[in-house]
């Protein structure tokens, strides 16, 4: 997988390779998930999809409250921008 330090750059690179999956797609365990916290259409954060159950996406994220943390979001959360399959 290609490395990136800035989320929007990562998204642009994955889109150029037709690897980008929009929020309404069906994420799988291991997918990279991108977030937009402030609703400006610019990704602010990235994590890994741990699993998806009952329309809830469970993630593992670094730099989440200054630690690595498990989080969960409704699949249709406005914070989720999209996914990269791995």
N, C-alpha and C positions, 0 to 999 in steps of 0.2 A: 504494500500500500504506500502511496505517495505521502510524504511528510508535509505538514504545513504548520505555520505558527499563528496565522491570522485566519479566523474562521471564514470570512468572505472570500479569501484567496482559495482556501480549500474547496469551497462550494463552486467557485468559478472553474477550477481545474476539473472537478468531478463532472460538472455539467458539460464541459468540453469533451469529455470521454463518454458521454451518455450514461453516466452512472448515478445521476441524481434521481432520487425518488421523492415526490411531493408528500406533504403531510398526510394526504388521504390514502396513500398506499398502505400496504400491509407490512409493517416492519417485522424483522426476524431477529432472533437472538444473535448477537454479534454485530449487528448493524451499527454504524456510527450515526448518532442523532445530533442534529443541529437545532439550537434554540435562538429565539429572538425575544429577550425579556421586555424591551421597551416599545415594541410594536413599530419600529421604524424600518422594517424589512432588511435589516442588517444583522447577521448572526453575531450573538454575543458570547456563546458558550457551546461546548460540545461534550458529548458523553458516549457511552456504549449501551446499547439495548441489552438488558439481561434477559428479559422475557416479555411476552405479551399475553395477558389473560383477561378475559371478560372486558375487552375494550379499554384496558389499562396497560400503559407501557411502563415497565419497570426498568430503571437505568442504574448504571454505576457512573459516577461523575467525580472527577478530580476538581480541586479548587472550588469546592462547594461548602461555603462557610469555613474556609481555610482547612478543609480536610477532604478525604475521599469519602463519598457517601452514596448510599442507595436512596433513590428517589422514585416517585411514581407520578404519572400524569395521565389524565384521560387521553385516549387516542386522538380526540379532536381538539385538544388543548390549543389555544391560539399561540402559545409559546413555542410549539414545535413547528420548525420550518420544513424539515424533511430529513431524509435518510440516505446513507450510502451503504449499499450491500457489501458485505465482506465475504 
